[in-house]
Amino acid sequence: MDIKLEKKPWYIRYRYYLAAGVAFLALIVYVVTLSVGPSKLRIDRERVQIATVKDDKFMEYVDVEGLIQPILTIQVNTNETGNVARIVGEEGGMVRQGDTILVMDNPELLRTIDDQRDEWEKQRNTYREQEIEMEQKSLSLQQQALQTDYELNRLRKSFGLNQEEYKMGIKSKAELEVASDEYNYKLKNAELQRESLRQDSAVTLIRRDMLLADRNREQKKYERALGRLGDLVVRAPIAGQLSFVSVTPGQKVTSGSPIAEIKVLDHYKVHTALSEYYIDRITTGLPASITYQGKRYPLRVSKVVPEVKDRTFSVDLVFLGAMPDNVRIGKSFRVQIELGQPEQAIVIPRGNFYQATGGQWIYKLNASKDKAIRVPISIGRQNPQQYEVVSGLRPDDEVIVTGYDNFGDAEELVIN
């Protein structure tokens, strides 16, 4: 007897197809969910640096490399043209002020000195001759004046006697008038001679001053020529190290040519170059420091060269007290130049997140510390150790500051 088989329900008959369809639908939902929702990335905690946001003191400063240089470098120039006869100073050696660096010779200068000496001797002789001539003329005029005064006194007495004789009737009126005319003539003549003597004395003084000025002028020319002879010996203007001599024996050098350089080594300065970004903020007097072997050495900005070359400008700093023991010319130190006073601010440590995000966002950890989510932030000032956070974070928040090169565009990091 045949047994009638009952027909199975459709969901039993097509269960495998249904299971495959449900799996396929789940896959589509998962893919859609991933594309629509935030992207995630799993990371290891040990491979990133997690920092805590703090409300702390913020000091804005610049950290640059500075080179030790002498506090002063003097360029030695020649004051006279000549040929280098011999070099006395040794390159790299120490010299004292006034020490001879090199000696030159100049035959033409020697001839000039001889000519000036001859001209001075000639002017001295001319002055002496003119002086004797003027003295003789003055003596002659004085003698003439003396003779006139003598005759005037004699005529005055004679005229007085004639007046008495006229009163006594011995002399006639005509004889008295003749005597009076002669007396008046001699009186006026004596006055003219005195005036001539006064004018001659004034002219004599002027001529003597002019001749003396000519003589002194020639004397100064001669002395200056002798001084030029001394300039053939080039001496150290200051004590220090003779760093180099740029001439050789027999070489002709002109007046004003640089021939050597002296470095003053009793003190040093630090020279550095800063980005043009800071050119409006770096001024003379700003404090700075060097930290070496755990000890801080204070400095001060002493010179700022505002000329920008290759997007940088030069700055010199001087030590305010003690210097590191191993200071040598050309040695480098890290220099921190302060740009203001410490201020209270919300800060985070520096990290490569700034280069990757432009300081516009950062990954912040959640309360359970197992996830980090992108949050927008605003970065203000910065120094070589910290960033100032203007907005987006609060004190005690924890953020990831490194590893951004490996995160791609992930919106969320799952921390293992």
C-alpha positions as CSV (number, residue, x, y, z in Angstrom):
1,M,0.0,0.0,0.0
2,D,1.4,3.3,-1.0
3,I,2.0,6.0,1.7
4,K,1.0,9.5,0.7
5,L,3.9,11.9,1.4
6,E,2.9,15.3,2.8
7,K,4.3,18.4,1.1
8,K,6.9,20.2,3.2
9,P,6.4,23.9,4.0
10,W,8.1,26.3,1.6
11,Y,10.4,27.8,4.2
12,I,11.7,24.3,4.8
13,R,12.2,23.5,1.2
14,Y,13.9,26.8,0.5
15,R,15.8,27.2,3.8
16,Y,19.2,27.1,2.2
17,Y,18.3,29.8,-0.2
18,L,16.7,31.8,2.5
19,A,19.9,31.5,4.7
20,A,22.1,32.6,1.8
21,G,19.8,35.6,1.1
22,V,19.8,36.6,4.7
23,A,23.6,36.4,4.8
24,F,23.9,38.4,1.6
25,L,21.5,41.0,3.0
26,A,23.5,41.3,6.2
27,L,26.6,41.8,4.2
28,I,25.0,44.6,2.2
29,V,23.8,46.2,5.5
30,Y,27.3,45.9,7.0
31,V,28.9,47.5,3.9
32,V,26.3,50.3,3.8
33,T,26.8,50.9,7.6
34,L,30.5,51.2,7.1
35,S,30.2,53.6,4.2
36,V,27.7,55.8,6.0
37,G,29.0,55.7,9.6
38,P,32.4,56.8,10.9
39,S,35.5,54.9,9.7
40,K,37.4,53.1,12.4
41,L,41.0,52.0,12.8
42,R,42.5,49.7,15.4
43,I,45.8,50.8,16.9
44,D,48.2,49.7,19.7
45,R,48.6,52.0,22.7
46,E,52.3,51.4,22.8
47,R,52.8,52.8,19.3
48,V,51.3,56.2,20.0
49,Q,52.0,59.0,22.5
50,I,49.0,60.0,24.7
51,A,49.3,63.4,26.4
52,T,47.1,65.1,29.0
53,V,45.8,68.6,28.4
54,K,47.0,70.9,31.1
55,D,46.3,74.4,32.4
56,D,49.9,75.5,32.9
57,K,52.4,78.3,32.4
58,F,53.1,78.9,28.8
59,M,56.4,80.6,27.7
60,E,56.7,81.7,24.1
61,Y,60.3,81.4,23.0
62,V,62.4,80.4,20.0
63,D,64.8,77.5,20.1
64,V,67.7,77.9,17.6
65,E,71.3,76.8,17.1
66,G,73.8,79.5,17.8
67,L,77.6,79.7,17.0
68,I,80.2,81.1,19.4
69,Q,82.0,84.1,17.9
70,P,84.4,86.7,19.3
71,I,82.7,89.6,20.9
72,L,84.6,92.0,18.5
73,T,86.5,91.5,15.3
74,I,88.7,94.3,14.1
75,Q,89.8,94.7,10.5
76,V,93.3,96.2,10.2
77,N,93.7,98.5,7.2
78,T,96.8,100.3,5.9
79,N,96.9,104.1,6.2
80,E,99.6,104.5,3.6
81,T,100.5,103.1,0.2
82,G,103.6,101.0,0.0
83,N,105.3,97.6,-0.7
84,V,105.3,95.0,2.0
85,A,108.9,94.8,3.2
86,R,108.4,92.1,5.9
87,I,105.6,90.5,7.9
88,V,106.2,90.5,11.7
89,G,102.9,89.2,13.2
90,E,102.1,85.5,13.0
91,E,98.7,84.2,12.0
92,G,96.9,82.7,14.9
93,G,99.2,84.4,17.4
94,M,98.2,86.8,20.2
95,V,99.2,90.4,19.8
96,R,99.1,93.4,22.2
97,Q,97.9,96.8,21.3
98,G,100.7,98.6,19.4
99,D,102.6,95.5,18.3
100,T,104.0,95.5,14.8
101,I,102.1,93.4,12.2
102,L,104.0,94.3,9.1
103,V,106.5,96.9,7.7
104,M,106.2,98.6,4.3
105,D,108.6,100.8,2.3
106,N,107.7,103.7,-0.1
107,P,110.7,105.5,-1.9
108,E,108.3,108.0,-3.3
109,L,107.2,109.0,0.2
110,L,110.8,109.5,1.2
111,R,111.3,111.9,-1.7
112,T,108.1,113.8,-0.7
113,I,109.4,114.1,2.9
114,D,112.7,115.6,1.6
115,D,110.9,118.1,-0.6
116,Q,108.7,119.1,2.3
117,R,111.7,119.6,4.6
118,D,113.4,121.8,2.0
119,E,110.3,123.9,1.6
120,W,110.0,124.3,5.3
121,E,113.6,125.4,5.6
122,K,113.1,127.8,2.8
123,Q,110.0,129.3,4.4
124,R,111.9,129.6,7.8
125,N,114.7,131.6,6.1
126,T,112.2,133.8,4.3
127,Y,110.4,134.5,7.5
128,R,113.5,135.4,9.3
129,E,114.7,137.8,6.5
130,Q,111.3,139.5,6.3
131,E,111.2,139.8,10.1
132,I,114.6,141.5,10.2
133,E,113.6,143.8,7.3
134,M,110.4,144.9,9.2
135,E,112.3,145.4,12.4
136,Q,114.8,147.6,10.6
137,K,112.0,149.7,9.0
138,S,110.3,150.1,12.4
139,L,113.5,151.2,14.0
140,S,114.1,153.8,11.2
141,L,110.6,155.2,11.6
142,Q,111.0,155.4,15.4
143,Q,114.3,157.2,14.9
144,Q,112.6,159.7,12.5
145,A,109.8,160.2,15.0
146,L,112.3,160.8,17.8
147,Q,114.2,163.3,15.7
148,T,110.9,165.1,14.8
149,D,109.9,165.3,18.5
150,Y,113.3,166.7,19.4
151,E,113.0,169.4,16.7
152,L,109.4,170.1,17.8
153,N,110.5,170.6,21.4
154,R,113.3,172.9,20.3
155,L,110.9,174.9,18.1
156,R,108.4,175.1,20.9
157,K,111.1,176.7,23.2
158,S,112.3,179.0,20.4
159,F,108.7,180.1,19.6
160,G,108.2,180.8,23.3
161,L,111.4,182.9,23.4
162,N,110.2,184.8,20.2
163,Q,106.9,185.6,21.9
164,E,108.8,187.1,24.9
165,E,111.1,189.1,22.6
166,Y,108.0,190.3,20.7
167,K,106.5,191.5,23.9
168,M,109.8,193.2,24.8
169,G,109.9,194.8,21.3
170,I,113.0,193.0,20.3
171,K,111.2,190.9,17.6
172,S,108.9,192.3,15.0
173,K,105.4,190.9,14.4
174,A,106.5,189.5,11.0
175,E,109.4,187.6,12.6
176,L,106.9,186.2,15.2
177,E,104.5,185.0,12.5
178,V,107.4,183.3,10.6
179,A,108.4,181.5,13.8
180,S,104.7,180.6,14.4
181,D,104.3,179.1,10.9
182,E,107.4,177.0,11.3
183,Y,106.3,175.8,14.7
184,N,102.8,174.8,13.4
185,Y,104.3,173.0,10.4
186,K,106.7,170.9,12.6
187,L,103.8,170.2,14.9
188,K,101.6,168.8,12.1
189,N,104.5,166.9,10.6
190,A,105.2,165.3,13.9
191,E,101.6,164.2,14.1
192,L,101.7,162.7,10.6
193,Q,104.9,160.8,11.5
194,R,103.3,159.4,14.6
195,E,100.3,158.2,12.6
196,S,102.6,156.7,10.0
197,L,104.5,154.9,12.8
198,R,101.2,153.5,14.2
199,Q,100.0,152.3,10.7
200,D,103.4,150.8,10.0
201,S,103.3,148.9,13.4
202,A,99.8,147.5,12.5
203,V,101.0,146.5,9.0
204,T,104.1,145.0,10.5
205,L,102.0,142.9,12.8
206,I,99.8,141.7,10.0
207,R,102.7,140.8,7.8
208,R,104.4,139.0,10.7
209,D,101.3,137.0,11.3
210,M,100.9,136.1,7.7
211,L,104.6,135.0,7.4
212,L,104.3,133.1,10.6
213,A,101.2,131.3,9.3
214,D,103.0,130.4,6.1
215,R,105.9,129.1,8.1
216,N,103.7,127.1,10.4
217,R,101.7,125.7,7.4
218,E,104.9,124.4,5.8
219,Q,106.0,123.0,9.1
220,K,102.7,121.1,9.5
221,K,103.1,119.7,6.0
222,Y,106.5,118.5,6.9
223,E,105.2,116.9,10.1
224,R,102.4,115.2,8.3
225,A,104.8,113.8,5.8
226,L,106.9,112.5,8.7
227,G,103.7,111.0,10.2
228,R,103.1,109.2,6.9
229,L,106.5,107.6,7.3
230,G,105.3,106.2,10.6
231,D,102.2,104.7,8.8
232,L,104.5,102.5,6.9
233,V,104.6,100.4,10.0
234,V,101.2,98.7,10.5
235,R,100.5,98.1,14.2
236,A,97.8,96.3,16.1
237,P,95.0,98.7,17.1
238,I,93.8,96.4,19.9
239,A,94.9,93.3,21.8
240,G,93.7,90.0,20.6
241,Q,94.3,87.1,18.2
242,L,95.7,87.8,14.8
243,S,93.4,85.6,12.8
244,F,95.0,86.1,9.4
245,V,97.3,88.3,7.3
246,S,96.2,88.6,3.7
247,V,99.4,90.0,2.1
248,T,102.7,88.6,1.1
249,P,106.2,90.2,1.1
250,G,106.8,92.4,-1.9
251,Q,103.1,92.9,-2.5
252,K,102.0,96.5,-3.2
253,V,99.1,97.7,-1.2
254,T,97.2,100.9,-1.4
255,S,96.0,103.2,1.4
256,G,92.9,101.7,3.1
257,S,93.5,98.2,2.0
258,P,92.5,95.4,4.5
259,I,95.6,93.4,5.3
260,A,94.7,91.6,8.6
261,E,92.0,90.8,11.1
262,I,92.2,90.7,14.9
263,K,89.7,88.9,17.1
264,V,89.1,90.1,20.7
265,L,89.0,86.9,22.8
266,D,88.4,88.3,26.3
267,H,84.7,87.8,25.7
268,Y,82.4,86.0,23.3
269,K,79.0,86.4,21.6
270,V,76.5,84.0,20.2
271,H,75.5,84.5,16.5
272,T,72.3,82.9,15.1
273,A,69.9,83.2,12.2
274,L,66.1,83.3,12.8
275,S,63.2,82.8,10.4
276,E,61.7,85.9,8.9
277,Y,58.5,85.0,10.7
278,Y,60.0,86.5,13.9
279,I,61.5,89.6,12.5
280,D,58.9,91.9,14.0
281,R,59.2,90.3,17.4
282,I,62.9,90.1,18.0
283,T,64.4,93.3,19.4
284,T,67.6,94.2,21.3
285,G,67.4,93.6,25.0
286,L,65.2,90.4,24.9
287,P,66.3,87.8,27.4
288,A,67.7,84.4,26.3
289,S,69.6,81.5,27.7
290,I,71.8,78.5,27.0
291,T,71.3,75.3,29.0
292,Y,74.5,73.2,29.1
293,Q,75.2,70.2,31.4
294,G,72.1,71.0,33.5
295,K,73.2,74.6,34.1
296,R,71.5,77.7,32.6
297,Y,73.6,80.6,31.3
298,P,71.6,83.8,30.7
299,L,72.1,86.0,27.6
300,R,70.7,89.1,26.1
301,V,70.0,90.0,22.4
302,S,72.6,92.7,21.6
303,K,72.2,93.2,17.9
304,V,69.5,92.5,15.3
305,V,70.3,92.8,11.6
306,P,66.9,93.5,9.9
307,E,68.1,92.5,6.4
308,V,66.4,89.2,5.3
309,K,68.5,86.8,3.3
310,D,67.3,83.3,2.3
311,R,64.2,83.9,4.5
312,T,66.3,84.4,7.6
313,F,67.9,87.4,9.5
314,S,70.9,87.6,11.8
315,V,70.9,88.1,15.6
316,D,73.8,88.5,18.0
317,L,73.5,87.7,21.8
318,V,76.0,88.4,24.6
319,F,76.5,86.5,27.9
320,L,75.3,88.4,31.0
321,G,77.6,86.5,33.4
322,A,79.5,83.3,33.4
323,M,80.0,81.3,30.3
324,P,80.2,77.5,29.8
325,D,83.7,76.2,30.4
326,N,84.2,74.7,26.9
327,V,83.4,77.9,25.0
328,R,85.4,78.0,21.8
329,I,85.0,80.0,18.6
330,G,82.8,78.0,16.2
331,K,81.2,75.8,18.9
332,S,77.4,75.5,18.7
333,F,74.8,75.7,21.5
334,R,71.0,75.6,21.6
335,V,69.7,79.0,22.4
336,Q,66.3,79.8,23.7
337,I,65.2,83.4,23.0
338,E,62.2,84.5,25.1
339,L,59.4,86.4,23.3
340,G,57.5,87.4,26.4
341,Q,56.6,86.7,30.0
342,P,55.1,83.3,31.1
343,E,51.3,83.3,30.9
344,Q,48.6,80.8,32.1
345,A,47.2,78.8,29.2
346,I,45.8,75.5,28.2
347,V,48.7,73.6,26.6
348,I,49.5,70.2,25.1
349,P,53.0,68.8,24.2
350,R,54.3,69.1,20.7
351,G,53.7,66.2,18.3
352,N,53.4,65.3,14.6
353,F,49.6,65.8,14.8
354,Y,50.2,69.5,14.0
355,Q,51.9,68.7,10.7
356,A,49.2,66.2,9.7
357,T,46.2,68.2,10.7
358,G,47.4,71.8,10.5
359,G,46.4,72.2,14.1
360,Q,42.7,72.0,13.1
361,W,41.7,68.7,14.8
362,I,43.1,66.0,17.1
363,Y,42.1,62.6,18.4
364,K,40.6,62.8,22.0
365,L,40.2,59.7,24.2
366,N,36.8,58.9,25.6
367,A,36.1,58.3,29.3
368,S,36.9,54.6,29.2
369,K,40.2,55.3,27.3
370,D,39.5,52.6,24.7
371,K,38.6,54.9,21.8
372,A,39.8,58.2,20.4
373,I,37.5,60.4,18.3
374,R,38.4,63.3,16.1
375,V,37.5,66.7,17.6
376,P,38.1,70.1,16.1
377,I,40.5,72.4,17.9
378,S,42.2,75.8,17.5
379,I,46.0,76.2,18.1
380,G,47.4,79.6,19.1
381,R,51.0,80.2,20.1
382,Q,53.7,77.6,20.2
383,N,57.2,77.0,21.5
384,P,59.6,74.1,20.9
385,Q,57.8,72.0,23.6
386,Q,54.2,73.1,23.7
387,Y,51.2,74.3,21.7
388,E,48.7,76.7,23.2
389,V,45.1,75.4,22.8
390,V,42.6,78.2,22.1
391,S,39.5,76.1,21.9
392,G,38.3,72.5,21.6
393,L,39.9,70.9,24.6
394,R,39.7,71.3,28.4
395,P,42.3,70.5,31.1
396,D,42.6,66.8,32.0
397,D,41.5,65.7,28.5
398,E,43.7,63.0,27.0
399,V,44.7,63.3,23.4
400,I,46.9,61.4,20.9
401,V,49.8,63.6,19.7
402,T,51.9,61.2,17.5
403,G,51.4,58.5,14.9
404,Y,49.2,60.5,12.6
405,D,51.1,59.4,9.5
406,N,49.5,55.9,10.0
407,F,45.9,56.9,10.8
408,G,44.8,58.0,7.3
409,D,41.2,59.4,7.3
410,A,39.9,57.4,10.2
411,E,37.3,59.2,12.2
412,E,37.7,56.9,15.2
413,L,40.6,55.0,16.7
414,V,40.0,51.8,18.6
415,I,42.8,51.4,21.1
416,N,44.0,47.9,21.9
